[in-house]
Amino acid sequence: MPTIVTLAQLIIALSIVIVWVFRFDNIVEEFKQYGLPDLVRNLVGAAKIALATLLVAGIWYPGLVLVPALLMAFLMLCAQVAHIKVRNPWHKYVPSLLLLLLSLFVAAFHAGLLAG
């Protein structure tokens, strides 16, 4: 199980970097669609990149993982709410839903709720 959790942490972190660094133009358009200001977009992006970094560091320092995983899950839940608010098609919900579930899985493992 620890290998699967580590893989989940890497998938979350890599996904965040790809979306928030290499596909930032899409993020700009989405946040405009949601009616959120640039400051909120930038704060969310900085938070997600910082949390992704902590998830990767948590591979070597497991004590770092629980809080970032829960915070990432919260941000992904907020993304779901934003998609619902603007009535996006279902395929727009899928990436943040998968990251929400992965974040909860990682948090549950590091909280000791799942046997290793």
C-alpha positions as CSV (number, residue, x, y, z in Angstrom):
1,M,0.0,0.0,0.0
2,P,2.8,2.6,0.7
3,T,3.9,2.3,-2.9
4,I,0.4,3.1,-4.1
5,V,0.1,6.1,-1.8
6,T,3.5,7.4,-2.9
7,L,2.3,7.0,-6.5
8,A,-0.9,8.9,-5.7
9,Q,1.2,11.7,-4.1
10,L,3.3,11.9,-7.3
11,I,0.2,11.9,-9.6
12,I,-1.4,14.7,-7.6
13,A,1.8,16.8,-7.6
14,L,2.5,16.2,-11.3
15,S,-1.0,17.0,-12.3
16,I,-1.0,20.3,-10.4
17,V,2.3,21.3,-12.0
18,I,1.1,20.4,-15.5
19,V,-2.1,22.3,-15.2
20,W,-0.9,25.4,-13.2
21,V,2.4,25.8,-15.0
22,F,2.2,24.4,-18.5
23,R,-1.5,25.0,-19.1
24,F,-1.9,28.2,-17.2
25,D,-3.8,29.9,-20.2
26,N,-6.6,27.4,-19.6
27,I,-6.7,28.3,-15.9
28,V,-7.0,32.0,-16.7
29,E,-10.0,31.3,-18.9
30,E,-11.6,29.0,-16.4
31,F,-11.3,31.5,-13.6
32,K,-12.8,34.2,-15.8
33,Q,-15.7,31.8,-16.5
34,Y,-16.2,31.3,-12.7
35,G,-16.2,35.1,-12.2
36,L,-13.2,35.0,-9.8
37,P,-10.6,37.7,-9.7
38,D,-7.0,37.3,-10.7
39,L,-5.9,37.6,-7.1
40,V,-7.9,34.5,-6.1
41,R,-6.6,32.6,-9.1
42,N,-3.0,33.4,-8.2
43,L,-3.5,32.6,-4.5
44,V,-5.1,29.2,-5.4
45,G,-2.3,28.5,-7.8
46,A,0.4,29.3,-5.3
47,A,-1.3,27.2,-2.7
48,K,-1.7,24.2,-5.0
49,I,1.9,24.4,-6.1
50,A,3.1,24.7,-2.5
51,L,0.9,21.8,-1.4
52,A,2.1,19.7,-4.4
53,T,5.7,20.4,-3.3
54,L,4.9,19.3,0.2
55,L,3.3,16.1,-1.1
56,V,6.5,15.3,-2.9
57,A,8.7,16.1,0.1
58,G,6.4,13.9,2.1
59,I,7.7,10.9,0.2
60,W,10.9,11.3,2.4
61,Y,9.2,13.0,5.3
62,P,5.8,11.4,5.8
63,G,4.8,13.7,8.7
64,L,4.4,16.5,6.1
65,V,1.7,14.7,4.1
66,L,-1.6,14.7,6.1
67,V,-2.3,18.5,6.2
68,P,-1.3,19.2,2.5
69,A,-3.4,16.2,1.3
70,L,-6.5,17.5,3.2
71,L,-6.0,21.1,2.0
72,M,-5.6,19.8,-1.6
73,A,-8.8,17.8,-1.2
74,F,-10.5,21.0,0.0
75,L,-9.3,23.0,-3.0
76,M,-10.5,20.2,-5.3
77,L,-13.9,20.3,-3.6
78,C,-14.0,24.0,-4.2
79,A,-13.2,23.3,-7.9
80,Q,-16.1,20.9,-8.0
81,V,-18.4,23.6,-6.6
82,A,-17.1,26.1,-9.2
83,H,-17.8,23.6,-12.0
84,I,-21.3,23.1,-10.7
85,K,-21.9,26.9,-10.3
86,V,-21.2,27.5,-14.0
87,R,-22.9,24.3,-15.1
88,N,-19.9,22.9,-16.9
89,P,-20.3,19.6,-18.9
90,W,-19.5,16.5,-16.8
91,H,-16.0,15.9,-18.4
92,K,-14.8,19.2,-16.9
93,Y,-15.5,17.8,-13.4
94,V,-13.5,14.6,-13.8
95,P,-9.9,15.8,-13.3
96,S,-10.6,17.7,-10.1
97,L,-12.9,14.8,-8.9
98,L,-10.1,12.3,-9.4
99,L,-7.6,14.6,-7.6
100,L,-10.1,15.0,-4.8
101,L,-10.4,11.2,-4.4
102,L,-6.6,10.7,-4.6
103,S,-6.1,13.4,-2.0
104,L,-8.6,11.9,0.4
105,F,-6.9,8.4,-0.2
106,V,-3.5,9.9,0.7
107,A,-4.9,11.7,3.7
108,A,-6.7,8.6,4.9
109,F,-3.5,6.5,4.7
110,H,-1.4,9.1,6.5
111,A,-4.1,9.5,9.2
112,G,-3.8,5.8,9.9
113,L,-7.3,5.0,8.6
114,L,-6.1,2.6,6.0
115,A,-3.8,-0.4,6.8
116,G,-0.4,-0.3,5.2
